[in-house]
Amino acid sequence: MGPLKNALVVAIVLTAALWTVHFIWLSKDTRPPVWDMALHQTYALNFLHDGRDAAPAAPLLSRTGNYPPFVHLVIALCYRMFHPGPNIAILANIPASLLLFWAIYMLGLDLAGARAAGWACLLTALTPYLIWMSRETVLDYWLSAWVAAGLVVLRKTDGFKSHPLSLVLGLICALGLLTKWFFAAFLFFPLLVTVVGFRIWRDRARMLHFADALLVGGLLAGVWYLPNLPALTRYFFENTRIGALEGEPAVFSFQSWIYYLRLLEGYQLFGILFLVLALSAVFVWRRGVLRDSSFLLAAICGGWLAMTLLRTKDPRFTMPLIGPLLILAGAWLQSWRPVWWTRALKISLVAVLCLQAYAINFGVCWLPQEVVLAQGYSGSVRWDWNVYLQHYFHILGPPRREDWRLESILRKVMEDSRNRGFRTELALIPDLPRFNATNFNLMARLRGLPVRVDHLKIEPMGIRSFDGFDYVVMTEREQGVSWTTAASQGLNQIIVDNAQTFRLVELYVLPDGNCARLYSIHRAAAGEYEVGPEILIAAIGAGIASGR
């Protein structure tokens, strides 16, 4: 078979294996999606109008908020082909898996040979973080596929000598940018290395092909970006502020420079695969086995630098670098002499990685849940150096059959509002991974329930913080991450202290043992609020001091 057929076979086999695991996992899990995953699934519903959706149609170019629309359109297509639902939304990642494995194989083949390409694909398929994220509706998984495909086609243009491939690159750039704006950061340095390496300014044809690629990418992506530019500018500044609130390290600090190295070892690859990668990097640097190490170096270091310079940080942001990094490991493994002990080492490596993959998907009871090498940087959460984890902050990991009572609460609000003549406006005080305003709103949209749910944050207005709502849900114990729930203790205290205004409708025991309380808000009974803001201000201070 030719290289292209080999790449397709490898991509199809690995995608089939990965998604067989996912289908088994999905059949055993009943939990709602978490924050951003629920948000993207909700945005996808904005492209459907089948009479069940209670939300009004928004203008076409603003139906996905501050996010480009490509992934949401793919999710909407899956909804249309089957039916709207969280498990159906996840199917949108299947073509991304195919594209990612194909692109990593082709890039590895070009830089290090066929056996290195095969190893790079296999290691990519067994990377813990990519396994988790391939099952979640995040933009960065599709982004990883487009970045890898962009690198492949950029190499194939031969310094923009080929006009058809230059146009294909432009199309990939447009689709990458319409997936997430980070695409530009990951392609900028490889593009620069290509332009400078081939000195394309000396060749008029190459310059025209380069211009055509930029024109195609810019025009197609600009259809969405230009109308949304003012909102995006505000969003980027807001994200910088959020990064500071989350306690992320300041840009140019030592902790910022090693941030993604720690995440690569502790949360993306885990100890064994990280060790293989580190040894591979030394081997590749000393032996010079790659055909164009400067190109791969530009892709990895350029993207790494761009993500480090952002104040907001997350393991998702460097996900597109994992596949290209593992080409180094593939190049090292294919160089081993074919003797019995190297074969045994390779078999042992694959066996351990398969066991690790099983543990993060279904759990292994006889292994510790986590093995921490050293404690790491602590912001709103602590990022450690880990040998391995069987979970990701207890959010991702083995499947669970849990009912987080979202639909029960929404239907109770509907029933109670009909009896009392109240509006179906629900305030939510906690911000838990599977019990937050975003997945409440997703459930309401999926069930066609006209209930609006908003999360109450720090607003020191006393009882008037509840203006605009006729119902409120509080939880008795865990509230969520500190920077979004600093006001929770104070808001909860206002509810408890004003029994005439806040009347208990129902209690719900959540799967984590927490108890959720649904209240209806009776303003007339309290003389349209008599409690001043000083109560909430004092309570917020107490909440922040206690770390809640």
Sequence and secondary structure as in RCSB ss.txt:
>XXXX:A:sequence
MGPLKNALVVAIVLTAALWTVHFIWLSKDTRPPVWDMALHQTYALNFLHDGRDAAPAAPLLSRTGNYPPFVHLVI
ALCYRMFHPGPNIAILANIPASLLLFWAIYMLGLDLAGARAAGWACLLTALTPYLIWMSRETVLDYWLSAWVAAG
LVVLRKTDGFKSHPLSLVLGLICALGLLTKWFFAAFLFFPLLVTVVGFRIWRDRARMLHFADALLVGGLLAGVWY
LPNLPALTRYFFENTRIGALEGEPAVFSFQSWIYYLRLLEGYQLFGILFLVLALSAVFVWRRGVLRDSSFLLAAI
CGGWLAMTLLRTKDPRFTMPLIGPLLILAGAWLQSWRPVWWTRALKISLVAVLCLQAYAINFGVCWLPQEVVLAQ
GYSGSVRWDWNVYLQHYFHILGPPRREDWRLESILRKVMEDSRNRGFRTELALIPDLPRFNATNFNLMARLRGLP
VRVDHLKIEPMGIRSFDGFDYVVMTEREQGVSWTTAASQGLNQIIVDNAQTFRLVELYVLPDGNCARLYSIHRAA
AGEYEVGPEILIAAIGAGIASGR
>XXXX:A:secstr
  HHHHHHHHHHHHHHHHHHHHHHHHHT      HHHHHHHHHHHTT  SS   S    GGGTTTTS SHHHHHH
HHHHHHS SSHHHHHGGGHHHHHHHHHHHHHHHHHHH HHHHHHHHHHHHT HHHHHHHTS  HHHHHHHHHHHH
HHHHHHTTTTT HHHHHHHHHHHHHHHTT TTHHHHHHHHHHHHHHHHTGGG HHHHHHHHHHHHHHHHHHHHHH
HHHHHHHHHHHHHHHHHHHHTT   TTSHHHHHHHHHHIIIIII HHHHHHHHHHHHHHHHH  STTHHHHHHHH
HHHHHHHHTSSS  GGGGGGGHHHHHHHHHHHHHTS  SHHHHHHHHHHHHHHHHHHHHHHH  TTS SEEEEE 
  BSSSB  EEEEESSBTTTBSS       HHHHHHHHHHHHHHHT   EEEE  BBTTBSHHHHHHHHHHHT  
 EEEE  S   GGGGGTT SEEEEESS  B GGG TTHHHHHHHHHH TTTEEEEEEEE TTS EEEEEEE TGG
GTS    HHHHHHHHHHHHHHT 
